[in-house]
Amino acid sequence: MIHTPVFKKEVLAYLNPKPNENFIDATLGEGSHAIAILEKIKPNGKVLGIEIDPELFKTVKQRDRLIIVNDSYVNLKKIVEKYNFRPDGILFDLGFSSWHIEESGKGFSFQKDEPLIMRYDSGQGLTAQEILNRWSEKEIEKILREYGGERFSRRITKGIIKARKVKSIETTFQLKEIINKAVPKNYERGRISPATRTFQALRIKVNDELENLKKVLPQTLKILEPKGRLVIISFHSLEDKIVKNFLRQEGKKAQIKILTKKPIRPTEEEIKSNPRSRSACLRAAVKT
């Protein structure tokens, strides 16, 4: 499956890459955005691409002028120091890659029956299985409510607690069945699957996504060159709120100039050709 990058045109417009400039793609994925940027910064401009998942990292094709690093963007400043890299722009595409759904086998999607791991890295840390089978009812309910915005978090959590007393919850299909039984038949009037918000909430918690975002944003301003551009694509309101507040705060201190008064949303055309872009929004700023 070929990965279609979200907001490709808009990313290039706001990053505004010019020949021989250097950029960081902090969420490299399958490299689609990075390849588009490389094209614009010929002949000597470089892209430093950071990918946390070691398996996905192995699939990215080596190219001239592309430096690929298997690490988390939370270590952005250290990575930049190690490679002595001075970026004219930084991109974050906070959505998970289609590779994670199609090929990772880690339970990111409820469309396939897979073990509920949901970790981007291969560390031995927290998994979705551990949360579902070992954490308290109160903790699970809080995760679903806060990170998933799930209205039926209590009902779903009660279903999880009941099911795990009978049998350990190990797979995506098991969890999907528990959720389907717990929520009303006309959930969200059929607009999204009843499992969507629960899976999102677990993924965010397992990978500590919101905390990592809060940690990395201040690092960007320390490493960007003057007049360097920052572009961030987020996929749910919690991420977008963190980004919006950060940009507003730094804008008040005159550290940056915000380039997007309101977040950029995908066009109807883009949503049609790439349905995963439907919840995306893009914000951009330039370092003063």
PyMOL commands that set and color helices and strands:
alter all, ss='L'
color gray80, all
select helices_A, chain A and resi 8-15+32-40+54-59+73-83+98-102+128-134+137-148+153-166+172-182+187-190+196-206+209-223+237-252+268-273+275-277
alter helices_A, ss='H'
color red, helices_A
select strands_A, chain A and resi 23-25+47-51+66-70+89-93+229-234+256-258+281-287
alter strands_A, ss='S'
color yellow, strands_A
deselect
rebuild
show_as cartoon
